[in-house]
Amino acid sequence: MYSIEQRDEQLLGGTAAISYHIGFERAAQHIVSVRMRIDNVLGESLVVVMPSWSPGSYKIRDYAGYQGNVSTWLMDGARRKPALAAWRDKASLVIETKGATSIEIEYLIYAHERTVRTNHVNRNHAFLVPTALCMYVEGRTQEVHHVLFAHNRAQWPSISTALSPVKAPSSEGVLLGALNYDVLADSPIEIGDHQVRTFDEAGATHEVAVATNHTLDLDWLVTQIQRIVHVEAELFGGVPYDRYVFIIQVYPGAGGGLEHARSSVNAVEPSSMLDKSKVVALLSLLCHEYFHTWNVKRIRPVELGPFDYTRESYTSMLWLAEGLTSYYDDLLTYRCGFTTAKEYIDSLSKDHIAKLAMVPGRFAMSTRDSSYLAWLKLYMASPDGSNRFPSYYLKGGVIFLLLDIYIIDHSDGKYSLDDAMRAMWKRYQQNPSVGMTEVECISIIEQSTSIQIRDRLLDWLNGTTELPYNEIFDAVGLRVETTAKVADPVKIGENIVFATVPRVPFIGWSLAESGGRISVRAVEDGSPAARAGVGIDDEIVAVDGKRVNTSAQVDHYCGTMIGKGAILTAHCDGRLYTTTISPVEQPNLRLVQIEKPSSRQKQMHDRWLHRTL
């Protein structure tokens, strides 16, 4: 029976036949030592395996590549002798037990990759991802697992994780536990001198652990996180845990998040608390990862748990896992009061609809196929990727935006996607060990809303044609329109127009600057750049004979040549070439309110954007 549910009280005072001793003697060199002990051994051999990926991040990462100095031992009380072992494959080790009832495996892990899915250890802290740290025993993943963290608690006083305390910390270290390996794999750990705050909400304890060297208004952030918990718990009618940990990493270059059943890891730039738009992005990230507490970790496609940690788990339903969550993160950001209704609709325009319109790949691959091939298409995307497939995050989110409005409209405001979410949550509670099939998911949406959506939804998920924006948005008094994007005039003093500003050009490329050189990072199919024969990694040297050193200069010169054409000088593979590029005006795709909405359109609009705070 697959389960990722755990309450702290279940581990107190217990024992485990599989345990790990984690040491940090060489933390300054980014080295972690692991001693794994396996008791109650039966048979002539056993197999231990290092996972190859982390659930929620769909890419084979081969964590065994960071493992070294592996040794195996037969245990006889306090004595031990070497055990014979051989690698079965890149991550699986077969150990000859020769009748011994206890085995120990020792190894080192190099931990110097700072992401939400990899280990990072130095003299100041340790962030540990169990799938990248702890081997498992084939056939024994459903047993209780204990982990002893042996670190200097004077130097690193805080340990934040969803793993449960087994007993009070001692001179040996801090002993924590998991009911099974799946829970262990799902419980990242932050150890160090990070700041910690706690609050109670919805009958559970919540910990906010912020790892950073920067000064932040932590109390303000905790207040906003409590608001997020309140709003999302209210949607589902409560929370499914006794304790939850928000791990927030704040360091230069940080970004991304990863969900877990009783915790989440959220990585952001230090400037995220200093700029209004970035603060909203941080809060939206927190809304997104916390929403996964229900959607993905529990309401999940049938393929996502139990897991085979050695190979890909293919599913065509990441539109449910991530697309639905991407729709709700901005909606919940609005419901929490972090954005106004206008700001929310503007965000839908800019960050969803207009962004999707810049992805030619939406005409080349369906959302379901994009999901199924996520292991290669999204997580290993080439610079040409947006021409070949749509992100199931982006297009999936837009599809659920349309679906929500469709349900509200066709039920005369009686139902919304919220009702479907609560029904899916109820289904999980009735059968938590098995995920949903696509057929079951769609059936639940229809039954909970009394609206037939199967044909529409499957058409959107399987199709490669443009989505019917205005047909759907009309119900709430909105429409999508495209106009030329005109730059604001430059002014000085008392509202004096300073100069004529060139129009904003559309060329269909993205540029990167490095050392005074401008290189092409991506080229959109069918764009002026593509028609001019510009390629990825070409260096842009001059526009109409004018040397350029910044992308702003390129935009400026091209903006003066809209409708005329410009001579582009570029460099490829050691040779210069020239071509004529024909910039057009930058299209401005916007979601706007119609001039005279009817009373019903206003009613449906208000029903869609209701909030209780």
C-alpha positions in Angstrom: 0.0 0.0 0.0 1.5 3.3 -1.1 1.3 6.1 1.5 3.1 9.4 2.0 1.0 10.2 5.1 2.8 10.6 8.5 2.1 12.2 11.8 4.9 13.0 14.3 3.3 11.0 17.1 3.7 7.8 15.0 7.5 7.8 15.2 8.1 8.7 18.8 10.0 6.0 20.7 10.0 3.6 17.8 12.7 1.4 16.3 13.9 0.8 12.8 15.8 -2.1 11.1 17.0 0.3 8.4 18.9 3.4 9.5 21.4 6.0 8.4 24.1 7.9 10.2 24.8 11.3 8.4 28.1 13.0 9.2 29.5 16.4 8.3 33.2 16.2 9.2 34.1 17.4 5.7 31.3 19.9 5.2 33.8 22.6 4.1 34.7 20.4 1.2 31.0 19.8 0.4 31.3 16.1 1.5 28.7 14.2 3.5 29.4 10.8 5.0 26.7 8.2 5.1 26.7 4.9 7.1 23.6 2.8 6.3 22.8 -0.1 8.6 20.4 -2.9 7.6 19.2 -5.3 10.3 17.0 -8.4 10.1 18.7 -9.5 6.9 17.5 -12.7 5.3 18.8 -14.7 2.3 22.2 -14.9 0.7 22.2 -11.4 -0.8 20.5 -8.0 -0.8 20.4 -5.1 -3.2 20.7 -1.4 -2.2 19.9 1.3 -4.8 20.6 5.0 -5.1 17.6 6.8 -6.7 18.0 8.3 -10.1 15.5 11.2 -9.8 13.3 13.1 -7.4 9.5 13.0 -7.6 8.1 16.3 -8.8 11.2 17.0 -11.0 10.8 14.9 -14.0 14.4 14.3 -15.2 16.8 11.5 -14.7 19.6 13.0 -12.6 21.7 9.9 -11.8 22.4 10.8 -8.1 24.8 7.9 -7.9 27.2 10.0 -9.9 27.8 12.1 -6.7 28.5 8.9 -4.6 31.9 7.5 -3.9 34.1 5.4 -1.6 31.5 2.8 -1.2 32.4 0.0 1.2 30.2 -2.9 2.6 30.5 -4.8 5.8 29.1 -7.9 7.5 28.2 -7.1 11.1 28.7 -9.5 14.0 27.8 -7.5 17.1 30.3 -4.6 17.4 32.7 -6.4 15.0 32.6 -6.3 11.3 34.4 -7.7 8.3 34.3 -6.8 4.6 31.4 -8.0 2.6 31.6 -9.0 -1.1 29.6 -6.7 -3.3 29.2 -6.0 -7.0 27.4 -3.3 -9.0 24.4 -4.7 -10.9 24.0 -1.4 -12.8 25.0 2.2 -12.4 23.0 2.7 -9.1 22.3 -0.8 -7.7 24.8 -2.7 -5.5 24.4 -6.5 -4.8 25.8 -7.5 -1.4 26.6 -11.1 -0.5 25.3 -11.5 3.1 26.8 -15.0 3.8 24.3 -15.6 6.6 24.9 -12.3 8.4 21.8 -10.7 9.9 23.1 -7.1 9.8 24.9 -5.2 7.0 26.5 -1.8 6.9 27.3 0.3 3.8 29.5 3.3 4.0 29.9 6.0 1.3 30.5 9.7 0.6 28.3 12.1 -1.2 29.6 15.2 -2.9 27.1 17.9 -2.2 27.7 21.2 -4.1 24.8 21.8 -6.4 22.5 24.5 -5.1 19.0 23.7 -6.3 15.7 22.6 -4.7 16.4 19.0 -5.8 20.1 18.5 -5.1 22.3 18.4 -2.0 24.3 21.5 -1.0 26.6 21.4 2.0 29.3 23.8 3.1 30.8 25.1 6.4 27.7 27.2 7.0 24.7 24.9 6.4 23.5 21.6 4.9 20.5 21.2 2.5 19.9 17.5 2.0 17.6 15.8 -0.5 17.1 12.2 0.6 16.7 10.8 -2.9 20.2 12.1 -3.6 21.6 10.9 -0.3 20.0 7.7 1.0 20.1 4.4 -0.8 17.1 2.0 -0.3 16.9 -1.7 0.1 15.0 -3.5 -2.7 11.9 -5.1 -1.3 12.0 -3.3 2.1 10.9 0.2 1.2 7.7 -0.1 3.3 9.6 -0.4 6.6 10.3 2.4 9.1 13.6 4.2 8.3 15.6 6.2 10.9 18.2 8.9 10.2 20.7 10.2 12.7 22.2 13.6 12.0 25.6 14.0 13.6 26.4 17.6 13.4 27.8 20.4 15.7 24.5 21.8 17.1 26.2 24.8 18.6 27.3 25.8 15.0 24.1 24.5 13.3 21.4 24.9 16.0 18.4 24.5 13.7 17.1 21.5 11.7 14.0 21.9 9.6 12.3 18.9 8.0 9.1 17.0 7.8 10.9 13.9 9.2 9.5 13.2 12.6 11.5 13.2 15.9 12.1 9.7 17.3 13.6 10.8 20.6 15.1 13.8 22.2 18.5 15.0 20.7 21.5 13.4 22.5 25.3 13.5 22.3 25.0 11.1 19.4 22.9 13.5 17.3 19.4 14.2 16.2 17.4 11.1 15.5 14.5 11.5 13.0 12.3 9.0 11.3 9.9 8.1 8.4 7.2 5.4 8.3 8.6 4.2 4.9 11.2 5.1 2.3 8.6 7.1 0.2 8.1 9.4 3.2 11.9 9.7 3.7 12.4 10.4 0.0 9.8 13.1 0.3 11.3 15.0 3.2 14.2 17.4 2.4 16.2 18.7 5.3 17.7 22.2 6.0 20.4 22.2 8.8 22.2 25.3 10.0 21.8 28.6 11.7 18.8 29.6 9.6 15.9 31.6 11.1 12.8 29.8 12.2 9.3 30.9 13.0 6.2 28.9 13.8 2.4 29.5 13.8 -0.7 27.4 14.2 -3.4 27.5 11.6 -6.2 25.1 10.6 -5.4 22.8 13.5 -1.8 22.2 12.5 1.7 23.5 13.3 3.5 25.4 10.6 7.3 26.1 10.5 8.9 28.8 8.3 12.6 28.2 7.9 14.5 30.9 6.0 18.1 30.1 5.0 19.9 33.3 4.0 22.7 35.8 4.9 20.4 38.7 3.9 18.3 40.8 6.1 14.6 40.1 5.5 11.3 41.1 7.3 10.7 37.5 8.4 7.7 38.4 10.6 5.9 40.1 7.6 6.6 37.0 5.4 5.3 34.6 8.1 2.1 36.7 8.3 1.6 36.4 4.6 2.3 32.6 4.6 -0.3 32.2 7.4 -2.8 34.0 5.1 -1.9 31.5 2.3 -2.5 28.5 4.6 -5.8 30.0 5.7 -7.1 30.6 2.2 -6.0 27.2 0.7 -7.2 25.2 3.8 -10.5 27.0 3.5 -10.8 25.8 -0.1 -10.3 22.2 0.8 -12.0 22.2 4.2 -8.9 21.6 6.3 -5.3 20.4 6.0 -4.1 16.8 5.6 -1.1 17.0 8.1 -0.3 17.7 11.7 2.9 19.7 10.9 4.2 21.5 7.7 7.5 23.1 6.9 8.1 25.9 4.5 11.8 25.9 3.6 12.8 29.2 1.9 16.2 29.6 0.5 17.3 33.1 -0.3 20.6 33.5 -2.2 21.9 35.1 -5.4 20.8 33.2 -8.5 18.2 31.1 -6.7 14.9 30.2 -8.2 12.3 27.4 -8.4 10.4 25.3 -5.9 9.6 21.7 -5.2 6.6 20.3 -3.4 6.4 17.6 -0.8 3.6 16.1 1.3 4.4 17.9 4.5 6.9 20.5 3.3 8.0 22.6 0.3 11.3 24.1 -0.8 11.1 27.6 -2.3 14.3 29.3 -3.7 14.3 33.0 -4.5 16.7 35.9 -5.1 17.5 38.2 -2.2 15.8 41.1 -4.1 12.5 39.2 -3.8 11.6 41.0 -0.6 12.7 44.4 -1.9 10.7 44.9 -5.1 6.9 44.9 -5.3 6.6 42.7 -8.4 9.2 40.3 -7.1 7.4 40.1 -3.7 4.2 39.1 -5.5 6.2 36.5 -7.5 7.5 35.0 -4.2 4.1 34.9 -2.7 2.7 33.3 -5.9 5.5 30.6 -5.7 4.5 29.9 -2.1 0.9 29.6 -3.2 1.9 27.2 -6.0 4.0 24.9 -4.0 1.7 24.8 -1.0 -1.3 24.0 -3.3 0.7 20.9 -4.3 0.0 19.7 -0.7 -3.3 18.6 -2.1 -2.9 18.6 -5.9 0.0 16.2 -7.0 1.1 14.9 -3.6 -2.4 13.5 -2.9 -4.7 14.3 -5.8 -2.4 12.8 -8.4 -2.2 10.9 -11.7 -2.2 7.2 -11.2 1.4 7.0 -12.5 2.8 9.3 -9.8 3.0 7.0 -6.8 4.2 4.5 -6.0 7.4 5.3 -7.7 10.2 3.4 -9.4 13.1 5.6 -8.3 15.4 4.1 -11.0 13.5 5.1 -14.2 11.0 7.5 -15.7 7.4 7.5 -14.5 5.6 8.6 -17.7 2.2 10.3 -17.4 0.1 12.3 -19.9 -1.6 14.1 -16.9 0.9 16.7 -15.9 -1.7 19.1 -17.1 -3.5 18.2 -13.9 -0.4 18.1 -11.7 1.2 21.4 -12.9 -1.2 23.0 -15.3 -4.1 23.1 -12.8 -1.7 24.3 -10.1 -0.4 27.0 -12.4 -3.9 28.3 -12.8 -4.6 28.3 -9.1 -1.3 29.9 -8.0 -2.2 33.3 -9.5 -5.9 32.9 -8.6 -4.9 32.2 -5.0 -2.5 35.0 -5.0 -5.5 37.2 -5.8 -7.8 35.5 -3.3 -5.2 36.1 -0.6 -5.3 39.8 -1.4 -1.7 40.0 -2.7 -3.0 41.4 -6.0 -6.1 43.4 -7.1 -8.6 42.1 -9.6 -7.0 44.4 -12.3 -3.5 43.2 -11.5 -4.7 39.6 -11.6 -6.3 40.0 -15.1 -3.2 41.9 -16.3 -1.1 39.0 -15.1 -3.3 36.6 -17.0 -2.7 38.8 -20.1 1.0 39.1 -19.8 2.2 36.0 -18.0 -0.2 33.5 -19.5 -2.1 34.3 -22.6 0.5 36.6 -24.3 3.3 34.3 -23.2 1.6 31.3 -24.7 1.1 33.3 -27.9 4.9 33.5 -28.2 5.2 29.7 -28.3 4.9 28.4 -31.8 5.3 24.9 -30.4 1.6 25.0 -29.3 0.8 24.3 -32.9 3.3 21.4 -33.1 2.5 19.3 -30.0 -0.5 18.7 -27.7 -0.4 19.4 -24.0 -0.9 15.7 -23.3 2.1 14.8 -25.4 4.1 17.6 -23.8 3.3 16.1 -20.5 4.3 12.5 -21.5 7.6 13.6 -22.9 8.4 16.0 -20.1 11.5 14.0 -19.2 13.1 15.2 -22.4 11.0 18.2 -23.6 10.7 20.4 -20.6 13.5 19.4 -18.3 16.1 19.0 -21.1 14.6 21.6 -23.4 16.9 22.9 -26.2 17.0 26.6 -27.1 14.7 25.6 -30.0 12.2 24.1 -27.6 9.5 26.7 -27.7 9.2 26.1 -31.4 8.5 22.4 -30.8 6.2 22.0 -27.8 4.1 24.0 -25.3 4.8 23.8 -21.6 2.1 21.9 -19.8 2.6 24.4 -17.0 1.8 27.3 -19.3 -0.8 25.9 -21.7 -2.3 23.7 -19.0 -2.8 26.7 -16.8 -4.6 28.6 -19.6 -6.8 25.6 -20.3 -7.9 25.4 -16.7 -8.6 29.2 -16.7 -10.9 28.6 -19.6 -12.4 25.5 -18.0 -13.2 27.3 -14.8 -15.0 30.1 -16.6 -16.8 27.5 -18.8 -18.1 25.7 -15.7 -19.2 29.0 -14.0 -21.0 30.1 -17.2 -22.8 26.8 -18.0 -23.9 26.3 -14.4 -25.1 29.9 -14.1 -22.6 30.5 -11.3 -23.7 27.6 -9.2 -20.4 25.7 -9.6 -16.8 26.4 -10.3 -13.5 24.5 -10.5 -13.4 24.8 -6.7 -16.2 22.2 -6.5 -14.2 19.8 -8.7 -11.1 20.2 -6.5 -13.1 19.4 -3.4 -14.5 16.3 -5.1 -11.1 15.1 -6.2 -9.9 15.7 -2.6 -12.7 13.6 -1.3 -11.8 10.9 -3.8 -8.2 10.8 -2.5 -9.4 10.5 1.1 -11.5 7.5 0.1 -8.6 5.7 -1.7 -5.3 7.4 -0.9 -3.0 4.6 -2.1 -4.1 4.8 -5.8 -4.0 7.8 -8.1 -6.6 8.9 -10.6 -6.8 7.9 -14.3 -7.7 10.6 -16.8 -11.1 9.1 -17.4 -11.8 9.2 -13.6 -10.5 12.7 -13.2 -12.8 14.1 -16.0 -15.7 12.1 -14.6 -15.2 13.6 -11.2 -15.2 17.1 -12.7 -18.4 16.4 -14.5 -20.2 14.9 -11.6 -19.2 17.6 -9.1 -20.2 20.5 -11.4 -23.1 18.8 -13.4 -21.5 20.1 -16.6 -20.4 18.0 -19.5 -16.8 19.0 -20.1 -15.2 15.8 -21.4 -15.3 16.7 -25.2 -14.2 20.3 -24.6 -11.4 19.5 -22.3 -10.0 16.6 -24.3 -10.2 18.7 -27.4 -8.1 21.4 -25.7 -5.6 18.9 -24.2 -5.2 16.9 -27.4 -5.4 19.8 -29.9 -2.8 22.0 -31.5 -5.1 24.8 -32.7 -5.7 28.1 -31.0 -7.8 28.0 -27.9 -11.2 29.7 -28.1 -10.4 32.7 -25.9 -13.2 35.1 -26.8 -15.9 32.4 -26.9 -15.1 31.6 -23.3 -14.2 35.0 -21.9 -17.3 36.6 -23.3 -19.2 35.0 -20.4 -17.4 37.2 -17.9 -17.3 40.3 -20.0 -13.8 40.0 -21.2 -12.1 39.6 -24.6 -8.6 39.1 -26.0 -7.4 41.8 -28.4 -4.2 42.4 -30.2 -2.9 45.9 -30.8 0.5 47.4 -31.6 2.7 47.8 -28.6 3.8 51.5 -28.4 6.5 52.7 -26.1 5.5 55.5 -23.6 6.8 58.9 -24.7 9.9 60.2 -22.8 9.1 63.2 -20.7 11.1 65.7 -18.6 10.2 68.4 -16.1 6.6 69.5 -16.1 5.2 66.9 -18.5 7.3 68.1 -21.4 7.7 65.5 -24.2 11.4 65.1 -24.7 11.8 63.0 -27.8 10.1 60.8 -30.3 10.6 57.2 -29.1 10.9 54.5 -31.8 8.2 52.0 -31.9 8.8 48.6 -30.1 10.0 46.1 -32.8 9.1 42.4 -33.0 11.9 40.4 -34.4 11.3 37.0 -32.8 14.6 36.3 -31.2 15.9 36.5 -27.6 19.4 37.9 -27.1 22.1 37.5 -24.5 24.8 40.0 -23.6 28.3 39.0 -22.5 31.5 41.0 -22.5 30.1 43.5 -25.0 29.0 40.8 -27.4 25.3 40.1 -28.3 24.4 36.5 -29.1 21.2 35.0 -30.2 19.7 32.5 -27.6 16.5 31.5 -29.5 14.7 32.2 -32.7 11.0 31.9 -33.1 9.7 29.9 -36.1 8.1 32.2 -38.7 9.5 35.4 -37.2 11.4 38.1 -39.0 14.6 36.7 -37.5 13.8 33.2 -38.8 13.0 34.6 -42.3 16.3 36.5 -42.3 18.2 33.3 -41.7 19.5 34.2 -38.2 20.5 31.2 -36.1 21.0 30.4 -32.5 24.4 31.4 -31.1 25.0 33.8 -34.0 26.6 37.1 -32.8 24.9 40.3 -33.8 27.6 42.8 -34.8 25.8 45.8 -36.4 22.4 47.1 -37.6 22.5 49.2 -40.7 26.2 49.7 -40.3 26.0 50.8 -36.7 28.0 48.7 -34.3 25.9 47.4 -31.4 27.1 46.3 -27.9 23.8 45.9 -26.1 20.4 44.4 -26.9 18.8 47.8 -26.1 20.8 49.3 -29.0 19.6 46.5 -31.3 16.0 47.2 -30.3 16.5 50.9 -30.8 18.0 50.7 -34.3 15.5 48.0 -35.4 12.6 50.1 -34.0 13.4 52.9 -36.4 13.3 50.5 -39.3 9.8 48.9 -38.8 8.2 48.4 -42.2 11.5 49.3 -44.0 14.0 46.6 -43.4 17.4 46.8 -41.9 20.8 45.4 -42.9 22.0 43.1 -40.2 25.7 42.2 -39.9 26.2 39.0 -37.9 28.9 36.5 -37.1 28.7 32.7 -37.3 31.4 30.1 -36.8 34.3 32.6 -37.5 32.6 34.2 -40.6 30.7 37.4 -41.0 27.5 37.5 -43.0 24.9 40.1 -43.8 21.1 39.7 -44.2 18.1 41.9 -44.4 15.8 41.8 -41.4 12.3 43.2 -41.5 11.1 44.2 -38.0 7.3 44.5 -37.4 5.5 46.2 -34.6 5.5 44.3 -31.4 2.0 42.8 -30.9 0.3 43.5 -27.7 -2.0 40.7 -26.7 -4.3 41.9 -23.8 -7.3 40.6 -21.9 -9.6 43.6 -21.6 -13.1 44.3 -20.4 -15.8 44.8 -23.0 -17.3 48.3 -23.1 -20.9 47.5 -22.0 -21.1 44.2 -20.1 -24.5 42.8 -19.4 -25.8 42.2 -15.9 -25.2 38.5 -16.4 -21.6 39.0 -17.6 -21.0 41.2 -14.5 -22.6 38.5 -12.3 -20.4 35.7 -13.8 -17.3 38.0 -13.6 -18.0 38.6 -9.9 -18.6 34.9 -9.3 -15.3 34.0 -10.9 -13.3 36.6 -8.9 -15.0 36.2 -5.6 -12.8 36.1 -2.5 -13.6 35.9 1.2 -10.7 38.0 2.7 
